Amino acid sequence: MSRTNIDIDDEACERVMRMYNLETKRDAINLALRKLAIEPMTKEEVLAMRGFWKDRPPVDMAALRADRYPGLHADR
């Protein structure tokens, strides 16, 4: 295991800690990484996430891709 300093979404981290009864941010982050990288989410877990991001502004995915991959869809 390595040590890394990162900025995280504290509200999301605290929610994961409450949802899974975890005591530390480290445990919450490691659980989230394992869940995303190794274990697919169950249908129940997916449904439990419904509304989780409702207070966040919508994301323009096309703009994000255009910034990351300039010229990829220049003909559109």
Number of C-alpha atoms within 10 A of each C-alpha: 3 3 5 5 5 6 5 10 8 10 9 13 18 17 14 18 19 12 11 12 12 15 11 11 15 12 16 22 15 11 16 15 12 12 12 11 9 9 10 11 11 9 8 8 10 10 11 11 9 9 8 11 10 8 7 7 7 8 8 8 9 10 11 11 13 13 11 10 10 11 11 11 10 7 5 5
